[in-house]
Amino acid sequence: MQSKEIEIINQLGLHARAAAKFVGAAGRFDCSIKVGRTVDSLVDGKSIMSVMMLAASKGTKLQLITDGTDEQEAIDAIVELVENYFGEGK
């Protein structure tokens, strides 16, 4: 199991398009991907509705947890997506 805290840094936060990109990236991996504001409030990172319900605006810190065969690759890909502002610029 891998765990990392990520901060949403893009201006619009984890809005519909960014959430879709997050879920699309998560869906490429076989491992379990959970995300949430706290470890107790984790949701399925492969579910668009669950990710959108996080209502994560700019500056929100989220816990990202992966578990499975490709867990490190998954966490690296999602962290890169977030750090690249979901491909939307700042």
Secondary structure, 3 states (H helix, E strand, C coil): CEEEEEECCCCCCCCHHHHHHHHHHHHCCCCEEEEECCHHHCEECCCHHHHHCCCCCCCCEEEEEEECCCHHHHHHHHHHHHHCHHHCCC
